[in-house]
Amino acid sequence: MNVDQIDIEILEDGTLAVTSGDVSEANHMSADELLEELEREMGGSRTTKKREHPFLKGKRVLRGGRIVKA
């Protein structure tokens, strides 16, 4: 998945699956607004699942951003 790319898939049950990769700081606000607008127009509620970043796999992030091994 590329930076600033958002994929929207209509599932068999009529719900939307929205997947994004990294969103640049310049476009982050616009991406959030797009998701809010989709939620408003489609009705219902939004469920967010965060994916683990590859460089954090098997690591734990502590307060302050310090990374230690899990």
C-alpha positions, 0 to 999 in steps of 0.5 A, a space after each residue: 500500500 502506498 503513502 496517501 492511498 485509501 482503498 474502499 471495498 463494498 462487502 457482501 453485507 453492504 458495509 464498507 471496508 476502508 484500508 489505508 497505509 501511511 497517510 502523510 501529515 499534509 493529508 491526515 486531516 483530509 483523510 479523517 474528514 473523508 472517513 467522517 463523511 463516509 460514516 455520516 453518509 452511510 449511517 451506522 458506526 465506524 469500527 477502527 482496527 489499527 495494524 501493527 507497524 512492521 518496525 514495531 513487530 514484537 516490540 512494546 512501546 512505552 510512555 514517552 515513545 521509548 521502544 523496548 523488546 517484548 
